[in-house]
């Protein structure tokens, strides 16, 4: 089975510092002997902020780019430590052009397939240090990127790991967790407000990413990554919000 795991900033770097304990817990949940994994990892900007001593998220694009450049190396070093003795990891920094240019898209697919064939775990992030469009909204905090990646590799599953239990809806009463969404509606999107303190995404971007991936034939789940068995429970649809595939893969 081939899985794309998107890990949000709220899990990776709460408060701006990489949470090694949380990341180790997630990596330990991966069945590396049986399945293929691609990780879409947020957290570079937040990590860079911590290394540069910045207390608040930068408002200027150049400073965000600088934070991303500093933080990305620290982030990859963390993944190399976590996978040491288990799997080789590879870094891929992507931009929207990699998905809109036919030639670059084909090259991306070829690279990813070869890495998976070699048993490597690709760790993917936006190319924030040089690509301004990602910082100003071309992608939604790696959510859309993870959906496009899942489609590109023909993934069986996309797991969007965050710090909430899934999508909550309210009809004037107490909000309830929606366990399955077969069709995303404007009314559902209207219920989503705000972004994370350090990340750029929010529930709206996760819903849209889930729609993109499910339309490409991928099973999708939005789940709370702090659950110690988040991945296994998500795959068995015991937690989170599930989006069944709306098309055949490929």
N, C-alpha and C positions, 0 to 999 in steps of 0.2 A: 504494500500500500504506500502511496506517495502523499505526504502531508506538507502543507505550508503552514507554519506557525508564526503568527504575527504577535510580537510582544510589545505592548505599549510602554510609553515613558513612565506612566504611573506605577508600573511594576518594576521596570528596570532601574529607574533612578528617582525614587520618591524623595523629594526635598533637594534634588540635584546631585545626589551621589549614588553611584552604582551599588545596588543591593546584591551583593555576592550570594548571600544566603537564599534569597528568592530565586535568583537565576540558577543556582545549583539545584534547587528543588525542581525547577522546570526541566532542566537538562536530564536529571536523574529519572524523570518520568518517560523519557523517550526510549522506545524499544528499538535501539539502533541495530540490533542483529536481524530484525525482521522487516522494518519499514524504512522508507527513504524520507528524509526530512530536509526542508528548506526553511531557514529562519529569516523572517523579516524583522529586523531589530531597530526600534527607535532608541532614543537616549543619547545620541552623540552630542546634541546641543546642550542638554542638561549636564552631561558629564564634563563638557568643555567649560561650562559656567563654573562648575565646582573647582576645576583645575586653575581657572583664571581668577578665582576669588570674587566672582560676580554674584550678587545676592538676588537680583531680579532678572527676569528674562529680557534680553536686549530688544529694543524697539527698532533698531536700525538693521537693515539687511547685511551690510558688511560685517557688523559685529556678530551677528548670528552665524555668518559664514566662517568667521574666525573661530567661534566656539565649536562649530561642527568639525573643523579641521583638527583642532586640539583634542576634542572628545572622541573622535572616531578611532584614533589609534589606541586610546585607553580602552574603548569598548571592545575592539578586536583582541587586544591582549587578554581581556577578561574571558572571552569565548575560547581562546587558545588554552587558557588555564583549565577551564571547565571541561573541555573535550580532550584534554591531554590523556593519552593512553587508551582512548576510546575511538575517536575518529579524527581525521584531518579536517580542518575547516578552511574555507576560502572566502575572501571578501569580494563582494560585488557592489559597486556604487552606481546606481542607475538614475537616469532622468527620464522625463516623459518622451524625449526623442527616441529612446530605445524601444518604445512601444508604437511609435507612429511612423517611423521609417522602416519600410519593408526589409531593406538590407540589414539594418541594425537589429531588427526584431529576429530575423533568421539567425544572425550571428549569436544573439543572446540565447536563443533556443538551443543552438548547437553546443555552446559553451556549457549551459546548464545540464544538458543531457550527458555530456562527457564527464562532467564532475560527478554526477550521480552514478554513472557507470563505474567510476573509479572508487566509489564509496565515500566521497567527500561530502561534507555538510556545507552547502553555500550559506553564508550569512550576508543578507542583502539589506541595504539601506539606501535612502535617497542620496544623491550626490550634492548634499547641501553646501559643501564648501565652494562649489563653483557654479552651480545651477540655481539662479535666482528664482526661476519659475516655481520650483518646488517650495521655496520658502514663502512665496506670496500666494500659494493656494492651488498650484497645478495638481498636487496630491494632497490628500487629507491625512497628515500625520502617519504616513505609511499604510493607511487603510486601503486606499485605492491601489497603491503599488502592490500590496499583497494580493489583491484580487486579480490584477492583471498578470502577476507572476503565476498565480495558481492556474489561470487559463493558459498561459504560455507553456507550462510544463505538463498540462493535462492532469492536474492533481486530483486525487480522490476526495481530499478534505482541505478546507481552509478553516483554521481555528483562530479567531480574533480574541486574544487574551487581554483582558482589561481588569480594572479594579471594582467593577460592579457585576451583578449577577446576570445581566442580560438587558433586554429592552423591556421597559415598563410602560404600560398604558393606563390611562385613567379616564373614566367616564363620569367625572364629577365625584367619584368616590375615591377610596384609598387605592393608590396605584398597585397594579398587579403585574407580575412577571408574565410576559407573553412567551409561551414555550415553543410555538411553531408559527412561522410567518411564511405563507405561500405566495403572497403578493404584497409588495411594498406600496403603500398609498401615501399621497400628500398629507393626509391627516396624521399618519404615523410620524412622518418627518416633522410635522409642525409641533409635535410633543417634545422634540429634542431642542434643548437650549444649552448654549455655553460650550466651552472648551476646557481641556485640562490646564492646570497652572503652567506646566512646562511643555506639554505637547501641543500640537496644533489641531488635533482631531477632536472628535466628540462622538456621541452616539449617532448623530446624523450621518457622519462620514462612514461609520461602521455599517449602518443600514444600507447606504448606497454601495459600499464595497461588497456587502453580502449579496445584493441584487446582481451586481456585475458578475461575481463568481458563480452564483447559482444559475444565471442565464447562460453561462458557459459550461454547465453540466457538473459543477462542483458542489459537494455537500459543504455547508457552511454552518458554523456555530459561533455565537458571541458568548463567551463564558468568563467567569471570574477566575483569573489565573492564580489567585491566592489559595484556592482550594488545593490541598496537598495531593489530590488525585484528579486535578482539573482535566488533563488530557484524556485519560481513560473514561472518565465520566462524560465528557463531551462527546466522545465517539460512540458511547452507548446511549446518548441523548438523555442522560439522567440529570443534567444541569444545563443552565443557559437557555439561549434562544436559538432554535434550529431553523435553517432555511434549506428545504429540500431542493435538489437540482431541477431546473426547469427545462433542461435540454440534455441531450446525450453528449458526453465528453468527446472532444475532437471535432 
